[in-house]
Amino acid sequence: MKLTKISNIQGRIQLVSGLHIGSGNTEMHIGGTDNPVIKNPTNEQPYIPGSSLKGKMRSLLEWHAGLVADTDGKPVGFKVASSLQGEKREAAERILALFGGAPEGDAGEALVARVGPGRLAFWDCSLDPAWVNDMDKRNIPLTEVKMENTINRIAGTALNPRNTERVPAGARFDFRLTLKVHEGDDLLDYLLQGLKLLEMTGIGGSGSRGYGKIAFEELALDGDSIQERYENAGV
């Protein structure tokens, strides 16, 4: 197995609706929000962790391939993949090739040798500097605070008022990942299907309440546009 090149896929993530990816901060601050978004500690700007994109995309591809029941909800590994047949086996191998997996004893050793290491590396997505500058010029903050309540359906009163910090709709993030290409690889279209699933379902928390709708724009592979190829990716 020979590594022939490392390709760069770059583009933009446009927020269609407000995005909340939590910081895990459990401290209470006077005047602060109950549920802040994750921010870069060096500039206090929100960002999208690469781990959030990778985890959600892998999960969606496994659901789409019908693998979740075979793995009892765990990420598909070489042991399970080696026991599958047909389309499920092919999908599991593609997922392992893209995202990687740990060998599990002697199980699937031949598959480990054939599939090899994971090809994808997701990078944290920082805010587009041009969008940040525009917000600064207009004196608009980079995040918003959304108030929410649980309502007593009989009394019509608020039971649990809370506030959640979000990155507002319209924000843009720089998107980048790298794809290691080995001899015989043909994984780009499957990768684009994964991105399409992300766009269709959203990222971050509270997706069922309208949060986290995104759109991928200006996608390019090693400087050449693949946006049309992405738009035509079937799922």
Secondary structure, 3 states (H helix, E strand, C coil): CCEEEEEEEEEEEEECCCECCECCCCCCCCCCCCECECECCCCCCEEECHHHHHHHHHHHHHHHCCCCHHHCCCCCCHHHHHHCCHHHHHHHHHHHHHHCCCCECCECHHHHHHHCCCCEEECCEEECHHHHHHHHHCCCCCCEEEEECCECCCCCCECCCEEEEEECCCCEEEEEEEEEEECCCCCHHHHHHHHHHHHHHCCCCCHHHCCCCEEEEEEEECCEECHHHHHCCCC
